[in-house]
Amino acid sequence: MRVASLLPSATETLFALGVEPVGVSHSCDHPPAARDLPTLTSTVVDHADRSAADIDAQMREVDGAVYDLDEVRLAALDPDLLVTQATCDVCAVDATEVRVAAARLDPEPEVLALDPHSFRDALDDVERVGTAVGEAAAASDLRADLRERVDAVRERAERAVAEEGRPRVAVLDWTDPPIRAGHWVRDMVEIAGGDPAFQPDGPSEPVAWADVREFDPEVLVVAPCGFDRDRAVDAVGDLADRPGFDDLRAVADGRVYAVDGNALFNRPSHRLVDSLETLFACLHPDHAPTAPDERDRVTRGDMTARPSVRPDGG
């Protein structure tokens, strides 16, 4: 089957199932082999070396579609299946646009639009994708492995909560303006043994800085959408300039974490289980097999040494 993937999470899942897409989106960068495939999308927003505020301003100023689909290249690749998403209209090509483009192709490919809104939805999509591409057995095996890992986190979290309670947690997937991470993140905080009250029960949403201060998180996780760890460190530095930042309990206790949001938290692929394990390490480091400081995609901020953020991650 010839499969074109128009979102990074689907590309990650396809590769995990042993299926190499014939084409991908411009954002698909994992695994590294995805970078060598034909690119089918582009964006009018310039992300390179831009601040979170600048990127947000560009998004607001776009008149029309944020993403463009190269229908000429798509037709040349002659896909049997297009995988897209309907969860977030600022993250990838709109599913409606994909269906319209598919209808113009001859023969017309099938369209699979993923629309996860919870942690379970995201993991269930592994099997949806597997079934669609004829790899149901591989998907079932992967899903079983993921289930075991999630259960292991649940068990550790139950023990940790019994000893330490549930810390107040704030997970931000943007910093200027602050946006609290929604969809599957609330579930992940709950499973990992944290207090999920700060995260919305629905899509990610802007939050006033005053509300962050009032919630006063004991753990602050900054995982900006589309940013790697170094950019996340910069984003923490931006937050540090806001009034009252030094008074947050998470800052006082050295429990501010800059996380590679591009690899963790933002994309609803099978790698959300990696994200869950990372989150648990941030919330209950004494109960985790690997401390957050030792994880490749995490940097713990030492705010006593401002304005710099010490990169003591692995």
Secondary structure, 3 states (H helix, E strand, C coil): CCEEECCHHHHHHHHHCCCCCCEECCCCCCCHHHHHCCECEEECCCCCCCCHHHHHHHHHHCCCCCEEECHHHHHHHCCCEEEEECCCCCCCCCHHHHHHHHHCCCCCCEEEEECCCCHHHHHHHHHHHHHHCCCHHHHHHHHHHHHHHHHHHHHHHHHHHHHHCCCEEEEEEEECCEEECCCCHHHHHHHCCCECCCCCCCCCEECCHHHHHHHCCCEEEECCCCCCHHHHHHHHHHHHCCCCHHHCHHHHCCCEEEECCCCCCCCCCCCHHHHHHHHHHHHCHHHCCCCHHHCCCEEEECHHHCCCCCCCCC
